[in-house]
Amino acid sequence: MATGYVVTNDSLVTVILPKLIEINGTSMKGKFGSVQGINLEIASIIAVEDELDLRIGDVFPSDYTNVAHKYIKQDPQVQVEKNMAALLYESATDKQKIASLEGMLGNLLFDIAIIKGGQ
């Protein structure tokens, strides 16, 4: 699980929330607590998978991978739409593969017919 941080525009850590569960707008929810009312004009929400040895008031390092996008709470309708889009894409890809195999099979059958007809 990731750890959520609220970091000011000056890169100072103001909140540390271990075991992040979700980010919902201006709030974060962790396994052992939550933070609400984060002013996103003066601070950012950052989620990091790695364990960082930081305390409140420390400067947040610049060489991190922010994985906050994985924890953003999404509307169930948006999730359903994304899943449907992925399934439709997969279906189209499968249909393309089947059409390609049918073409190859047709060519093989044609070649066999030519060979048999020549004997």
N, CA, C and O atoms as CSV, one atom per row, in Angstrom:
chain,resi,resn,atom,element,x,y,z
A,1,MET,N,N,0.834,-1.184,0.000
A,1,MET,CA,C,0.000,0.000,0.000
A,1,MET,C,C,0.874,1.241,0.000
A,1,MET,O,O,1.995,1.241,0.507
A,2,ALA,N,N,0.340,2.273,-0.570
A,2,ALA,CA,C,1.078,3.524,-0.668
A,2,ALA,C,C,0.906,4.363,0.595
A,2,ALA,O,O,0.028,4.118,1.421
A,3,THR,N,N,1.769,5.349,0.708
A,3,THR,CA,C,1.641,6.354,1.754
A,3,THR,C,C,1.252,7.651,1.075
A,3,THR,O,O,1.848,8.041,0.070
A,4,GLY,N,N,0.236,8.327,1.635
A,4,GLY,CA,C,-0.203,9.597,1.081
A,4,GLY,C,C,0.465,10.759,1.802
A,4,GLY,O,O,0.634,10.742,3.021
A,5,TYR,N,N,0.836,11.759,1.031
A,5,TYR,CA,C,1.466,12.962,1.586
A,5,TYR,C,C,0.725,14.188,1.069
A,5,TYR,O,O,0.267,14.217,-0.074
A,6,VAL,N,N,0.615,15.189,1.915
A,6,VAL,CA,C,0.193,16.511,1.465
A,6,VAL,C,C,1.458,17.352,1.501
A,6,VAL,O,O,2.096,17.504,2.542
A,7,VAL,N,N,1.806,17.896,0.333
A,7,VAL,CA,C,3.059,18.627,0.187
A,7,VAL,C,C,2.743,20.031,-0.322
A,7,VAL,O,O,2.031,20.193,-1.313
A,8,THR,N,N,3.272,21.039,0.357
A,8,THR,CA,C,3.022,22.422,-0.058
A,8,THR,C,C,3.746,22.713,-1.371
A,8,THR,O,O,4.577,21.930,-1.831
A,9,ASN,N,N,3.408,23.856,-1.957
A,9,ASN,CA,C,4.089,24.275,-3.190
A,9,ASN,C,C,5.574,24.517,-2.961
A,9,ASN,O,O,6.360,24.532,-3.908
A,10,ASP,N,N,5.960,24.707,-1.694
A,10,ASP,CA,C,7.374,24.874,-1.328
A,10,ASP,C,C,8.036,23.541,-1.013
A,10,ASP,O,O,9.159,23.514,-0.510
A,11,SER,N,N,7.354,22.428,-1.301
A,11,SER,CA,C,7.852,21.056,-1.108
A,11,SER,C,C,7.958,20.634,0.354
A,11,SER,O,O,8.709,19.711,0.669
A,12,LEU,N,N,7.226,21.284,1.250
A,12,LEU,CA,C,7.248,20.884,2.651
A,12,LEU,C,C,6.115,19.899,2.921
A,12,LEU,O,O,4.980,20.110,2.493
A,13,VAL,N,N,6.434,18.825,3.632
A,13,VAL,CA,C,5.442,17.813,3.992
A,13,VAL,C,C,4.600,18.347,5.144
A,13,VAL,O,O,5.131,18.725,6.188
A,14,THR,N,N,3.269,18.375,4.945
A,14,THR,CA,C,2.379,18.855,6.010
A,14,THR,C,C,1.525,17.735,6.591
A,14,THR,O,O,1.069,17.830,7.731
A,15,VAL,N,N,1.303,16.666,5.812
A,15,VAL,CA,C,0.507,15.531,6.278
A,15,VAL,C,C,1.142,14.248,5.769
A,15,VAL,O,O,1.602,14.187,4.629
A,16,ILE,N,N,1.168,13.229,6.610
A,16,ILE,CA,C,1.620,11.893,6.212
A,16,ILE,C,C,0.507,10.921,6.579
A,16,ILE,O,O,0.102,10.843,7.739
A,17,LEU,N,N,0.017,10.184,5.595
A,17,LEU,CA,C,-1.082,9.248,5.818
A,17,LEU,C,C,-0.672,7.867,5.309
A,17,LEU,O,O,-0.763,7.594,4.112
A,18,PRO,N,N,-0.215,6.988,6.224
A,18,PRO,CA,C,0.207,5.661,5.795
A,18,PRO,C,C,-0.981,4.790,5.372
A,18,PRO,O,O,-2.124,5.040,5.754
A,19,LYS,N,N,-0.679,3.773,4.582
A,19,LYS,CA,C,-1.674,2.787,4.127
A,19,LYS,C,C,-2.868,3.475,3.474
A,19,LYS,O,O,-4.013,3.313,3.897
A,20,LEU,N,N,-2.569,4.246,2.432
A,20,LEU,CA,C,-3.573,5.012,1.699
A,20,LEU,C,C,-4.586,4.079,1.051
A,20,LEU,O,O,-4.217,3.070,0.448
A,21,ILE,N,N,-5.861,4.421,1.178
A,21,ILE,CA,C,-6.930,3.632,0.562
A,21,ILE,C,C,-7.484,4.348,-0.661
A,21,ILE,O,O,-7.611,3.750,-1.729
A,22,GLU,N,N,-7.819,5.647,-0.505
A,22,GLU,CA,C,-8.363,6.382,-1.647
A,22,GLU,C,C,-8.170,7.874,-1.493
A,22,GLU,O,O,-8.007,8.407,-0.395
A,23,ILE,N,N,-8.197,8.533,-2.658
A,23,ILE,CA,C,-8.157,9.990,-2.735
A,23,ILE,C,C,-9.475,10.415,-3.369
A,23,ILE,O,O,-9.860,9.916,-4.426
A,24,ASN,N,N,-10.163,11.346,-2.706
A,24,ASN,CA,C,-11.461,11.787,-3.204
A,24,ASN,C,C,-11.498,13.309,-3.187
A,24,ASN,O,O,-11.839,13.923,-2.175
A,25,GLY,N,N,-11.146,13.908,-4.314
A,25,GLY,CA,C,-11.146,15.371,-4.408
A,25,GLY,C,C,-10.099,15.989,-3.515
A,25,GLY,O,O,-8.900,15.888,-3.778
A,26,THR,N,N,-10.563,16.643,-2.437
A,26,THR,CA,C,-9.636,17.317,-1.522
A,26,THR,C,C,-9.454,16.543,-0.218
A,26,THR,O,O,-9.122,17.125,0.815
A,27,SER,N,N,-9.671,15.236,-0.272
A,27,SER,CA,C,-9.487,14.427,0.935
A,27,SER,C,C,-8.762,13.126,0.610
A,27,SER,O,O,-8.766,12.651,-0.525
A,28,MET,N,N,-8.145,12.570,1.639
A,28,MET,CA,C,-7.471,11.279,1.538
A,28,MET,C,C,-7.974,10.399,2.667
A,28,MET,O,O,-8.228,10.867,3.777
A,29,LYS,N,N,-8.113,9.110,2.364
A,29,LYS,CA,C,-8.538,8.153,3.384
A,29,LYS,C,C,-7.479,7.064,3.473
A,29,LYS,O,O,-7.095,6.467,2.467
A,30,GLY,N,N,-7.016,6.819,4.684
A,30,GLY,CA,C,-6.051,5.763,4.933
A,30,GLY,C,C,-6.653,4.714,5.837
A,30,GLY,O,O,-7.783,4.854,6.307
A,31,LYS,N,N,-5.894,3.661,6.080
A,31,LYS,CA,C,-6.384,2.579,6.924
A,31,LYS,C,C,-6.626,3.044,8.352
A,31,LYS,O,O,-7.543,2.562,9.016
A,32,PHE,N,N,-5.806,3.979,8.827
A,32,PHE,CA,C,-5.882,4.400,10.225
A,32,PHE,C,C,-6.361,5.834,10.414
A,32,PHE,O,O,-6.281,6.364,11.522
A,33,GLY,N,N,-6.857,6.475,9.355
A,33,GLY,CA,C,-7.330,7.846,9.508
A,33,GLY,C,C,-7.608,8.488,8.167
A,33,GLY,O,O,-7.482,7.856,7.117
A,34,SER,N,N,-7.989,9.760,8.218
A,34,SER,CA,C,-8.267,10.483,6.980
A,34,SER,C,C,-7.917,11.952,7.153
A,34,SER,O,O,-7.750,12.445,8.269
A,35,VAL,N,N,-7.812,12.631,6.030
A,35,VAL,CA,C,-7.536,14.062,5.997
A,35,VAL,C,C,-8.531,14.676,5.033
A,35,VAL,O,O,-8.725,14.166,3.930
A,36,GLN,N,N,-9.166,15.770,5.440
A,36,GLN,CA,C,-10.156,16.413,4.591
A,36,GLN,C,C,-9.846,17.892,4.452
A,36,GLN,O,O,-9.144,18.480,5.275
A,37,GLY,N,N,-10.388,18.484,3.388
A,37,GLY,CA,C,-10.264,19.926,3.195
A,37,GLY,C,C,-8.884,20.386,2.779
A,37,GLY,O,O,-8.440,21.459,3.186
A,38,ILE,N,N,-8.206,19.597,1.982
A,38,ILE,CA,C,-6.865,19.967,1.515
A,38,ILE,C,C,-7.008,21.079,0.475
A,38,ILE,O,O,-7.734,20.922,-0.507
A,39,ASN,N,N,-6.325,22.188,0.687
A,39,ASN,CA,C,-6.366,23.309,-0.251
A,39,ASN,C,C,-5.395,23.023,-1.389
A,39,ASN,O,O,-4.186,23.194,-1.239
A,40,LEU,N,N,-5.930,22.588,-2.527
A,40,LEU,CA,C,-5.089,22.187,-3.647
A,40,LEU,C,C,-4.457,23.361,-4.390
A,40,LEU,O,O,-3.684,23.162,-5.327
A,41,GLU,N,N,-4.787,24.597,-3.968
A,41,GLU,CA,C,-4.130,25.767,-4.557
A,41,GLU,C,C,-2.758,25.993,-3.943
A,41,GLU,O,O,-1.882,26.587,-4.571
A,42,ILE,N,N,-2.570,25.519,-2.711
A,42,ILE,CA,C,-1.279,25.737,-2.035
A,42,ILE,C,C,-0.553,24.437,-1.706
A,42,ILE,O,O,0.559,24.459,-1.179
A,43,ALA,N,N,-1.184,23.300,-2.019
A,43,ALA,CA,C,-0.561,22.006,-1.710
A,43,ALA,C,C,-0.999,20.963,-2.729
A,43,ALA,O,O,-1.959,21.164,-3.473
A,44,SER,N,N,-0.287,19.858,-2.748
A,44,SER,CA,C,-0.587,18.747,-3.645
A,44,SER,C,C,-0.708,17.467,-2.838
A,44,SER,O,O,-0.120,17.321,-1.766
A,45,ILE,N,N,-1.493,16.541,-3.387
A,45,ILE,CA,C,-1.593,15.207,-2.796
A,45,ILE,C,C,-0.651,14.298,-3.575
A,45,ILE,O,O,-0.734,14.202,-4.799
A,46,ILE,N,N,0.231,13.643,-2.864
A,46,ILE,CA,C,1.210,12.759,-3.485
A,46,ILE,C,C,1.121,11.396,-2.816
A,46,ILE,O,O,1.048,11.296,-1.591
A,47,ALA,N,N,1.127,10.358,-3.626
A,47,ALA,CA,C,1.134,8.988,-3.093
A,47,ALA,C,C,2.388,8.295,-3.607
A,47,ALA,O,O,2.710,8.361,-4.794
A,48,VAL,N,N,3.086,7.634,-2.700
A,48,VAL,CA,C,4.345,6.969,-3.037
A,48,VAL,C,C,4.296,5.540,-2.503
A,48,VAL,O,O,3.956,5.315,-1.342
A,49,GLU,N,N,4.641,4.573,-3.363
A,49,GLU,CA,C,4.651,3.164,-2.960
A,49,GLU,C,C,5.816,2.850,-2.029
A,49,GLU,O,O,5.690,2.013,-1.135
A,50,ASP,N,N,6.951,3.519,-2.236
A,50,ASP,CA,C,8.150,3.246,-1.442
A,50,ASP,C,C,8.020,3.864,-0.051
A,50,ASP,O,O,7.302,4.843,0.154
A,51,GLU,N,N,8.735,3.261,0.893
A,51,GLU,CA,C,8.796,3.823,2.241
A,51,GLU,C,C,9.793,4.981,2.234
A,51,GLU,O,O,10.970,4.797,1.923
A,52,LEU,N,N,9.317,6.152,2.573
A,52,LEU,CA,C,10.195,7.320,2.671
A,52,LEU,C,C,10.321,7.701,4.142
A,52,LEU,O,O,9.327,7.742,4.866
A,53,ASP,N,N,11.532,7.975,4.572
A,53,ASP,CA,C,11.769,8.349,5.968
A,53,ASP,C,C,11.562,9.857,6.106
A,53,ASP,O,O,12.521,10.624,6.197
A,54,LEU,N,N,10.287,10.268,6.121
A,54,LEU,CA,C,9.953,11.688,6.189
A,54,LEU,C,C,9.103,11.974,7.421
A,54,LEU,O,O,8.352,11.126,7.902
A,55,ARG,N,N,9.248,13.182,7.903
A,55,ARG,CA,C,8.419,13.670,8.994
A,55,ARG,C,C,7.777,14.979,8.548
A,55,ARG,O,O,8.211,15.602,7.580
A,56,ILE,N,N,6.741,15.382,9.269
A,56,ILE,CA,C,6.083,16.641,8.952
A,56,ILE,C,C,7.096,17.781,9.087
A,56,ILE,O,O,7.805,17.887,10.088
A,57,GLY,N,N,7.148,18.625,8.065
A,57,GLY,CA,C,8.099,19.737,8.025
A,57,GLY,C,C,9.321,19.446,7.176
A,57,GLY,O,O,10.063,20.363,6.826
A,58,ASP,N,N,9.544,18.162,6.835
A,58,ASP,CA,C,10.670,17.814,5.967
A,58,ASP,C,C,10.389,18.261,4.535
A,58,ASP,O,O,9.241,18.473,4.144
A,59,VAL,N,N,11.449,18.395,3.777
A,59,VAL,CA,C,11.318,18.712,2.354
A,59,VAL,C,C,11.090,17.412,1.598
A,59,VAL,O,O,11.845,16.452,1.750
A,60,PHE,N,N,10.051,17.392,0.790
A,60,PHE,CA,C,9.727,16.187,0.026
A,60,PHE,C,C,10.722,16.054,-1.120
A,60,PHE,O,O,10.958,17.030,-1.832
A,61,PRO,N,N,11.317,14.872,-1.323
A,61,PRO,CA,C,12.308,14.706,-2.390
A,61,PRO,C,C,11.670,14.805,-3.772
A,61,PRO,O,O,10.498,14.477,-3.953
A,62,SER,N,N,12.450,15.256,-4.730
A,62,SER,CA,C,11.912,15.440,-6.091
A,62,SER,C,C,11.992,14.164,-6.923
A,62,SER,O,O,11.338,14.070,-7.962
A,63,ASP,N,N,12.772,13.192,-6.492
A,63,ASP,CA,C,12.953,11.971,-7.288
A,63,ASP,C,C,12.046,10.847,-6.770
A,63,ASP,O,O,12.521,9.877,-6.179
A,64,TYR,N,N,10.775,10.986,-6.994
A,64,TYR,CA,C,9.800,9.989,-6.572
A,64,TYR,C,C,8.881,9.676,-7.739
A,64,TYR,O,O,8.852,10.401,-8.733
A,65,THR,N,N,8.133,8.589,-7.610
A,65,THR,CA,C,7.103,8.258,-8.589
A,65,THR,C,C,5.756,8.445,-7.906
A,65,THR,O,O,5.404,7.699,-6.993
A,66,ASN,N,N,5.013,9.438,-8.350
A,66,ASN,CA,C,3.709,9.734,-7.761
A,66,ASN,C,C,2.678,8.767,-8.345
A,66,ASN,O,O,2.436,8.766,-9.552
A,67,VAL,N,N,2.081,7.957,-7.496
A,67,VAL,CA,C,1.079,6.980,-7.933
A,67,VAL,C,C,-0.319,7.359,-7.432
A,67,VAL,O,O,-1.181,6.496,-7.266
A,68,ALA,N,N,-0.530,8.644,-7.196
A,68,ALA,CA,C,-1.821,9.104,-6.686
A,68,ALA,C,C,-2.962,8.723,-7.625
A,68,ALA,O,O,-4.075,8.469,-7.164
A,69,HIS,N,N,-2.709,8.681,-8.921
A,69,HIS,CA,C,-3.766,8.350,-9.888
A,69,HIS,C,C,-4.371,6.967,-9.632
A,69,HIS,O,O,-5.524,6.725,-9.988
A,70,LYS,N,N,-3.617,6.073,-9.028
A,70,LYS,CA,C,-4.124,4.727,-8.733
A,70,LYS,C,C,-5.151,4.736,-7.598
A,70,LYS,O,O,-5.933,3.795,-7.463
A,71,TYR,N,N,-5.151,5.777,-6.798
A,71,TYR,CA,C,-5.986,5.823,-5.600
A,71,TYR,C,C,-7.151,6.809,-5.705
A,71,TYR,O,O,-7.930,6.951,-4.762
A,72,ILE,N,N,-7.273,7.484,-6.836
A,72,ILE,CA,C,-8.370,8.441,-7.001
A,72,ILE,C,C,-9.683,7.690,-7.127
A,72,ILE,O,O,-9.833,6.804,-7.968
A,73,LYS,N,N,-10.619,8.056,-6.285
A,73,LYS,CA,C,-11.933,7.416,-6.299
A,73,LYS,C,C,-12.661,7.823,-7.578
A,73,LYS,O,O,-12.755,9.005,-7.909
A,74,GLN,N,N,-13.167,6.828,-8.281
A,74,GLN,CA,C,-13.869,7.100,-9.525
A,74,GLN,C,C,-15.350,6.793,-9.378
A,74,GLN,O,O,-15.760,5.927,-8.605
A,75,ASP,N,N,-16.124,7.522,-10.137
A,75,ASP,CA,C,-17.556,7.287,-10.199
A,75,ASP,C,C,-17.778,5.876,-10.769
A,75,ASP,O,O,-17.127,5.516,-11.750
A,76,PRO,N,N,-18.666,5.076,-10.191
A,76,PRO,CA,C,-18.917,3.723,-10.709
A,76,PRO,C,C,-19.303,3.713,-12.190
A,76,PRO,O,O,-18.957,2.778,-12.912
A,77,GLN,N,N,-20.008,4.732,-12.640
A,77,GLN,CA,C,-20.395,4.809,-14.057
A,77,GLN,C,C,-19.154,4.939,-14.939
A,77,GLN,O,O,-19.085,4.329,-16.006
A,78,VAL,N,N,-18.181,5.725,-14.502
A,78,VAL,CA,C,-16.937,5.892,-15.267
A,78,VAL,C,C,-16.187,4.572,-15.321
A,78,VAL,O,O,-15.643,4.218,-16.367
A,79,GLN,N,N,-16.147,3.832,-14.209
A,79,GLN,CA,C,-15.473,2.534,-14.196
A,79,GLN,C,C,-16.146,1.562,-15.147
A,79,GLN,O,O,-15.465,0.824,-15.859
A,80,VAL,N,N,-17.474,1.548,-15.172
A,80,VAL,CA,C,-18.201,0.659,-16.081
A,80,VAL,C,C,-17.897,1.028,-17.530
A,80,VAL,O,O,-17.683,0.151,-18.367
A,81,GLU,N,N,-17.878,2.329,-17.824
A,81,GLU,CA,C,-17.584,2.777,-19.191
A,81,GLU,C,C,-16.170,2.379,-19.612
A,81,GLU,O,O,-15.955,1.957,-20.749
A,82,LYS,N,N,-15.207,2.514,-18.700
A,82,LYS,CA,C,-13.829,2.120,-19.024
A,82,LYS,C,C,-13.731,0.618,-19.274
A,82,LYS,O,O,-13.048,0.174,-20.197
A,83,ASN,N,N,-14.427,-0.163,-18.436
A,83,ASN,CA,C,-14.415,-1.612,-18.621
A,83,ASN,C,C,-15.058,-1.996,-19.945
A,83,ASN,O,O,-14.554,-2.877,-20.642
A,84,MET,N,N,-16.157,-1.354,-20.300
A,84,MET,CA,C,-16.834,-1.638,-21.571
A,84,MET,C,C,-15.924,-1.289,-22.745
A,84,MET,O,O,-15.842,-2.042,-23.716
A,85,ALA,N,N,-15.254,-0.167,-22.657
A,85,ALA,CA,C,-14.342,0.234,-23.730
A,85,ALA,C,C,-13.226,-0.794,-23.900
A,85,ALA,O,O,-12.869,-1.147,-25.024
A,86,ALA,N,N,-12.681,-1.268,-22.796
A,86,ALA,CA,C,-11.614,-2.280,-22.860
A,86,ALA,C,C,-12.131,-3.576,-23.464
A,86,ALA,O,O,-11.436,-4.212,-24.255
A,87,LEU,N,N,-13.343,-3.971,-23.099
A,87,LEU,CA,C,-13.922,-5.205,-23.655
A,87,LEU,C,C,-14.211,-5.066,-25.140
A,87,LEU,O,O,-13.976,-6.003,-25.903
A,88,LEU,N,N,-14.717,-3.917,-25.560
A,88,LEU,CA,C,-14.982,-3.694,-26.985
A,88,LEU,C,C,-13.688,-3.715,-27.798
A,88,LEU,O,O,-13.642,-4.271,-28.895
A,89,TYR,N,N,-12.641,-3.105,-27.247
A,89,TYR,CA,C,-11.348,-3.115,-27.933
A,89,TYR,C,C,-10.815,-4.540,-28.047
A,89,TYR,O,O,-10.314,-4.940,-29.098
A,90,GLU,N,N,-10.924,-5.299,-26.969
A,90,GLU,CA,C,-10.463,-6.690,-26.991
A,90,GLU,C,C,-11.263,-7.509,-27.991
A,90,GLU,O,O,-10.699,-8.344,-28.698
A,91,SER,N,N,-12.561,-7.282,-28.060
A,91,SER,CA,C,-13.416,-7.993,-29.008
A,91,SER,C,C,-13.023,-7.672,-30.445
A,91,SER,O,O,-12.947,-8.568,-31.286
A,92,ALA,N,N,-12.777,-6.411,-30.723
A,92,ALA,CA,C,-12.369,-6.009,-32.072
A,92,ALA,C,C,-11.028,-6.629,-32.455
A,92,ALA,O,O,-10.837,-7.062,-33.591
A,93,THR,N,N,-10.112,-6.668,-31.508
A,93,THR,CA,C,-8.804,-7.283,-31.753
A,93,THR,C,C,-8.958,-8.771,-32.050
A,93,THR,O,O,-8.322,-9.296,-32.964
A,94,ASP,N,N,-9.802,-9.447,-31.277
A,94,ASP,CA,C,-10.042,-10.875,-31.502
A,94,ASP,C,C,-10.679,-11.116,-32.871
A,94,ASP,O,O,-10.317,-12.064,-33.567
A,95,LYS,N,N,-11.616,-10.269,-33.251
A,95,LYS,CA,C,-12.258,-10.411,-34.566
A,95,LYS,C,C,-11.245,-10.230,-35.690
A,95,LYS,O,O,-11.305,-10.921,-36.707
A,96,GLN,N,N,-10.326,-9.307,-35.501
A,96,GLN,CA,C,-9.286,-9.082,-36.502
A,96,GLN,C,C,-8.394,-10.314,-36.625
A,96,GLN,O,O,-8.038,-10.707,-37.736
A,97,LYS,N,N,-8.032,-10.923,-35.512
A,97,LYS,CA,C,-7.202,-12.133,-35.544
A,97,LYS,C,C,-7.939,-13.275,-36.228
A,97,LYS,O,O,-7.346,-14.017,-37.010
A,98,ILE,N,N,-9.226,-13.418,-35.937
A,98,ILE,CA,C,-10.025,-14.490,-36.550
A,98,ILE,C,C,-10.106,-14.279,-38.055
A,98,ILE,O,O,-9.961,-15.234,-38.819
A,99,ALA,N,N,-10.334,-13.043,-38.494
A,99,ALA,CA,C,-10.402,-12.756,-39.930
A,99,ALA,C,C,-9.078,-13.076,-40.613
A,99,ALA,O,O,-9.061,-13.598,-41.728
A,100,SER,N,N,-7.973,-12.766,-39.949
A,100,SER,CA,C,-6.661,-13.064,-40.508
A,100,SER,C,C,-6.455,-14.575,-40.640
A,100,SER,O,O,-5.947,-15.054,-41.654
A,101,LEU,N,N,-6.853,-15.316,-39.610
A,101,LEU,CA,C,-6.723,-16.777,-39.663
A,101,LEU,C,C,-7.623,-17.380,-40.746
A,101,LEU,O,O,-7.229,-18.324,-41.430
A,102,GLU,N,N,-8.819,-16.836,-40.897
A,102,GLU,CA,C,-9.712,-17.318,-41.955
A,102,GLU,C,C,-9.094,-17.101,-43.328
A,102,GLU,O,O,-9.190,-17.964,-44.200
A,103,GLY,N,N,-8.461,-15.951,-43.521
A,103,GLY,CA,C,-7.791,-15.673,-44.796
A,103,GLY,C,C,-6.661,-16.649,-45.063
A,103,GLY,O,O,-6.501,-17.137,-46.182
A,104,MET,N,N,-5.881,-16.930,-44.036
A,104,MET,CA,C,-4.780,-17.881,-44.191
A,104,MET,C,C,-5.307,-19.281,-44.495
A,104,MET,O,O,-4.747,-19.987,-45.334
A,105,LEU,N,N,-6.373,-19.681,-43.823
A,105,LEU,CA,C,-6.972,-20.993,-44.064
A,105,LEU,C,C,-7.523,-21.080,-45.487
A,105,LEU,O,O,-7.376,-22.105,-46.153
A,106,GLY,N,N,-8.153,-20.010,-45.944
A,106,GLY,CA,C,-8.662,-19.980,-47.323
A,106,GLY,C,C,-7.540,-20.140,-48.331
A,106,GLY,O,O,-7.684,-20.873,-49.310
A,107,ASN,N,N,-6.428,-19.465,-48.102
A,107,ASN,CA,C,-5.280,-19.587,-49.004
A,107,ASN,C,C,-4.730,-21.016,-49.007
A,107,ASN,O,O,-4.379,-21.547,-50.060
A,108,LEU,N,N,-4.656,-21.629,-47.834
A,108,LEU,CA,C,-4.165,-23.006,-47.752
A,108,LEU,C,C,-5.098,-23.970,-48.492
A,108,LEU,O,O,-4.640,-24.847,-49.224
A,109,LEU,N,N,-6.390,-23.801,-48.297
A,109,LEU,CA,C,-7.349,-24.666,-48.998
A,109,LEU,C,C,-7.260,-24.469,-50.506
A,109,LEU,O,O,-7.371,-25.430,-51.267
A,110,PHE,N,N,-7.063,-23.242,-50.932
A,110,PHE,CA,C,-6.913,-22.971,-52.373
A,110,PHE,C,C,-5.657,-23.647,-52.914
A,110,PHE,O,O,-5.686,-24.247,-53.989
A,111,ASP,N,N,-4.544,-23.551,-52.166
A,111,ASP,CA,C,-3.301,-24.191,-52.590
A,111,ASP,C,C,-3.472,-25.713,-52.664
A,111,ASP,O,O,-2.977,-26.355,-53.590
A,112,ILE,N,N,-4.172,-26.277,-51.687
A,112,ILE,CA,C,-4.422,-27.737,-51.701
A,112,ILE,C,C,-5.251,-28.127,-52.919
A,112,ILE,O,O,-4.976,-29.141,-53.560
A,113,ALA,N,N,-6.257,-27.332,-53.239
A,113,ALA,CA,C,-7.098,-27.618,-54.404
A,113,ALA,C,C,-6.282,-27.548,-55.677
A,113,ALA,O,O,-6.501,-28.353,-56.581
A,114,ILE,N,N,-5.364,-26.631,-55.779
A,114,ILE,CA,C,-4.512,-26.519,-56.977
A,114,ILE,C,C,-3.610,-27.757,-57.074
A,114,ILE,O,O,-3.448,-28.328,-58.152
A,115,ILE,N,N,-3.032,-28.163,-55.952
A,115,ILE,CA,C,-2.140,-29.335,-55.956
A,115,ILE,C,C,-2.906,-30.589,-56.343
A,115,ILE,O,O,-2.431,-31.386,-57.151
A,116,LYS,N,N,-4.098,-30.766,-55.763
A,116,LYS,CA,C,-4.907,-31.941,-56.091
A,116,LYS,C,C,-5.401,-31.889,-57.528
A,116,LYS,O,O,-5.482,-32.926,-58.187
A,117,GLY,N,N,-5.721,-30.747,-58.007
A,117,GLY,CA,C,-6.203,-30.620,-59.387
A,117,GLY,C,C,-5.109,-30.902,-60.410
A,117,GLY,O,O,-5.405,-31.305,-61.535
A,118,GLY,N,N,-3.868,-30.699,-60.040
A,118,GLY,CA,C,-2.746,-30.919,-60.954
A,118,GLY,C,C,-2.362,-32.369,-61.085
A,118,GLY,O,O,-1.565,-32.707,-61.960
A,119,GLN,N,N,-2.896,-33.245,-60.249
A,119,GLN,CA,C,-2.489,-34.658,-60.317
A,119,GLN,C,C,-3.362,-35.445,-61.200
A,119,GLN,O,O,-3.153,-36.647,-61.363
